[in-house]
Amino acid sequence: MRLLFALFLFGTGIMTMSFAMRGYPVDKAPDEVGRFMIALEQTGYLIFWVGFFKTVTGALMFVPRTAPLAVLMSLPYAFNILLYVTFFAHQFLVVGLPDFAACALLIYCYFDWYRPLVAGPSSNASSAGVVDAATSPATRDS
C-alpha cells in the first residue's frame, strides 16, 4: 500500500507541476471544475508548489525509514482532496476516496511510530534529579 500511494503521489506531483508550467488541458466550454482549475492557474496560487510537495512526499515514502514522516506530510493533501471531491468534483470520487483511505490506512499502520508524538508525559520517565539505580554507573561497577 505504501509503495502504491508513493507512486501515486510522485506521479501526480510531477503531473501537477507540469500543469502549473504548461497550463491545464480544458475544453473550450469548461465545466465548473475546469473553470476552477483555470482560475487557479491564472492566480498562480501554489499549484507548482503543491505538485512539488507531493513529489517530495512520494519520494520520501519510497524509503522505509522516512515513510512515516511522508505519510504525515501527505495527510493535509489527502484530506483536501477528500473535501474537494466530496463537495465540488464528484466525478473524481473514484480517485479521491482511495487516496484518503490509503493515507488513513498508512497512518493506522504507522501509529506505533506516531505514539510518542501524541502521548502525554509518562509518570515513569526519569526526571532531571532522579536516576534509576539499575542504570547508574556506580551500581554496575560493584
C-alpha positions in Angstrom: 0.0 0.0 0.0 2.9 2.4 0.9 4.6 1.9 -2.5 1.3 2.3 -4.4 0.5 5.5 -2.5 4.1 6.7 -3.0 3.8 6.1 -6.7 0.5 7.9 -6.9 1.8 10.9 -5.0 5.1 11.0 -7.0 3.3 10.7 -10.4 0.5 13.1 -9.7 3.0 15.6 -8.2 5.0 15.6 -11.4 1.8 15.9 -13.4 0.6 18.9 -11.2 4.0 20.7 -11.7 3.7 20.2 -15.4 0.2 21.6 -15.4 1.4 24.6 -13.5 4.1 25.3 -16.1 2.1 24.5 -19.3 -1.5 25.1 -18.3 -4.4 22.8 -17.6 -5.9 20.9 -20.5 -9.6 22.1 -20.5 -12.3 22.1 -23.2 -13.4 25.3 -25.0 -16.6 25.2 -22.9 -15.2 24.1 -19.5 -17.4 22.7 -16.7 -17.3 24.1 -13.2 -14.2 22.0 -12.4 -12.4 23.3 -15.5 -13.3 26.9 -14.6 -12.0 26.4 -11.1 -8.7 25.0 -12.5 -8.4 27.9 -14.9 -8.9 30.3 -12.1 -6.3 28.6 -10.0 -3.9 28.7 -13.0 -4.5 32.4 -13.5 -3.8 33.3 -9.9 -0.6 31.2 -9.9 -1.5 30.3 -6.3 0.6 27.4 -5.1 -0.1 24.9 -7.9 3.5 24.3 -8.7 4.4 24.1 -5.0 1.6 21.7 -4.3 2.9 19.5 -7.0 6.5 19.8 -5.8 5.4 18.9 -2.2 3.5 15.9 -3.5 6.6 14.8 -5.5 8.9 15.1 -2.5 6.4 13.4 -0.2 6.0 10.5 -2.7 9.8 10.2 -3.0 10.2 10.1 0.8 7.6 7.4 1.0 9.7 5.1 -1.1 12.3 4.9 1.6 11.1 2.8 4.6 12.9 5.0 7.2 11.2 8.2 6.1 7.8 6.7 5.2 6.1 7.5 8.5 7.1 11.2 8.1 6.0 11.2 4.5 2.6 9.8 5.4 2.1 12.6 7.9 3.2 15.1 5.3 0.6 13.7 2.8 -2.3 13.9 5.3 -3.2 17.6 4.6 -3.2 16.9 0.8 -5.3 13.8 1.2 -7.8 15.5 3.4 -8.0 18.4 1.0 -8.6 16.0 -1.9 -11.3 14.3 0.1 -13.1 17.6 0.6 -12.6 18.7 -3.0 -14.1 15.5 -4.5 -16.9 15.3 -1.9 -18.2 18.9 -2.2 -17.0 20.0 -5.7 -15.8 17.4 -8.2 -18.0 14.4 -7.6 -16.8 12.7 -10.8 -13.4 12.2 -9.2 -14.6 10.4 -6.1 -13.2 7.2 -7.6 -9.7 8.8 -7.1 -10.2 10.9 -4.0 -11.7 8.3 -1.7 -9.0 5.7 -2.2 -6.4 8.4 -1.9 -7.7 9.4 1.5 -8.3 5.8 2.5 -4.7 4.9 1.7 -3.4 7.8 3.8 -5.7 6.8 6.7 -4.7 3.2 6.5 -1.0 4.0 6.4 -1.4 6.3 9.5 -3.1 3.4 11.2 -0.2 1.1 10.2 2.5 3.5 11.4 0.6 4.5 14.6 3.3 3.0 16.9 5.8 5.4 15.3 3.4 8.3 16.0 2.5 7.3 19.5 5.3 9.3 21.2 4.1 12.4 19.3 0.6 12.2 20.8 1.4 10.6 24.2 1.4 12.8 27.3 4.3 12.8 29.7 4.7 9.4 31.4 4.9 9.0 35.1 7.8 6.5 35.0 10.1 8.7 33.0 13.2 9.7 34.8 13.2 13.4 35.7 16.3 15.6 35.9 17.0 14.8 39.6 16.1 11.1 39.6 18.4 8.4 38.3 17.3 4.8 38.0 19.5 2.6 40.2 19.7 -0.2 37.6 21.3 2.2 35.0 23.5 4.1 37.4 27.2 3.6 36.6 28.0 3.4 40.3 25.8 0.3 40.8 27.2 -1.5 37.7 30.8 -1.4 38.9 30.1 -3.0 42.3 
